[in-house]
Amino acid sequence: MVDSQAELVHSFNIDTELSHSQLMAFPKFIREHMTFGALPGVKMSDPEAYASSGGHYMEFKSGPQRKDYACTVRVYLERPIKVELRSSMGRDQEFEKQLENVLLMVVQFFEEEARKSTLYVAFMPGSPKTAQLRQRTSGIRNIFMGNMISLLFISILIGVAVLLIMTAIGYARYAPIVMIVLMLTLVLSAGKISSLGTPWRITRNSREVVIVQHQVPEGALQFYVGEYRDKIRAAKQSLYAMFAGNPGEIKQETVAKEFVRAGIPVDKNDFLVRRVDVYGMVERVAQKFDLSIPTIVVSHDPRPNAAATGFTKQLATMIVTMGLLVQLDDEEIELVIGHELSHLRSGDPIVLFSLVVAEYFARVYVLFPKWTALSTIPGLWIVYLIGVFWAIFFFGKFLESRADLEAALILQKPKVMAESLKKIGFRRLVLEERFLEPGGSRLDEWLRMDPHPPLYFRIQRLESLDLANPPKHPFLSSVRAVMSGFVNSRRVP
């Protein structure tokens, strides 16, 4: 039996996007959706919710599944979520790390569920058009939110279409040149195309994004928006005027009053207000990378993501999604920005473009010209394309690993970088990659057509990084790490 008044042996915090009223529903979510005693590697039982002078909290008994160690875990329902472990048996650091990962994943699932009943009102003080209710996200901008390799493959598809057209009109001999010119034009202008016509362009004078989160009754978001659309529009216009004229903090009570004034019955505890200085974050990170500040655009994509597009540092555009601003804290966002700026600093778009062009010329003029025997073998063309595309994707793993490493080293926060990856990829970590309970071959995760290494590999590498003894050559270190991870992926621990 574990005494909840036993010695405090460990504590940690979990940042969350949840409002006060949403946090109060966390114990109910645990009881209804999580199977205590069956979570990977962790025993959990007897969850109870309490209210005291120190605040609301939930408490349960826990311990590792394969050991006798036991403790009481207290989770304070506040922002950030504070977790305390008490035990008369001292510390078990391996279990503490496992429990921290489990609770982080549980919180991510709860946040995902809470978003289904959350109204998000966002705008940029200094950009009046953003005070309007959001219209559809630009399809073109969504294309450019893909990774660099995806962008190059899109350019190849366009080039193939041109090749077919030029062959049909009798100018096939000029098709390779036209194809390369089109690919180069697309990659050169990618950043600028993605920022055309958007009022959500971050500048020195229009640098912030204000995000107001409003919890509505569970399951009623669609009805709520339909019923109060005009009133929500009026409230948003009023909030825009308020924030544009006040650079300081505006509390949730004040925001709630504007909703009431617009005719929407609300409770102040159902709100969460956040001002994100996006320009300031990109500026700080760019200075540390010794780069000029790229064009910055905010996309309404709800997925947490960022992308740096453009062929050169001068033509670069940083695209940050609204999902990233909502789900990650400022430190975590800066690490994601650092990862993208590493790609620009190292000229990764140029490297990938050169690789694709070299492959194209080799294919057209050496491997598969009409007069070679290789071009007559049935099915070889398809096998070749699958193989070469996979090889290019695998090469991308070297660049992505180096970008992780450089962001962690330059910003000196590898653990924060790891936390951001856990939040961004929590569903894949839990459902696909067995992050909480490793075991079995992971070769299939390395064989995917994905330029990113498996998340478990990226996280473990960052968490084991020793800042006191950093790698001298980040790219070579990343190549060795990726090759080692790939070779050892079939080993079952």
Protein Blocks (a to p, Z undefined) as FASTA:
>chain_A
ZZfkbccfbdcddddfbdfklmmmmmmmmmmmpcghiaghiacehiacdddfkbpcdddd
dddfkbcbdcddddddddddddddddfebpafklmmmmmmmmmmmmmmmmmmmmmmcccd
dddehiaklmpccddddfklmmmmpcfklmmmmmmmmmmmmmmmmmmnopammmmmmmmm
mmmmmmmmmmmmmmgoiakbccfklmbccdddddddehilmmmmmmmmmmmmmmmmmmmm
mmmmombdcdfklmmmmmmmnopacdfklpccddddfklmmmmmmmmnopacddddddfb
fbdcdddedjbfklpccdddfklmmmpcfklmmmmmmmmmmmmmnommmmmmmmmmmmmm
mmmmmmmgfkbmklmpghklmmmmmmmmmmmmmmmmmmmmmmmmmmmmmnopaklmmmmm
mmmmmmmmmmmnommlggdjfklmmmpccfbdcfklmmmmmmmpcfklccfblmlmmmmm
mmmmmmmmmpcZZ
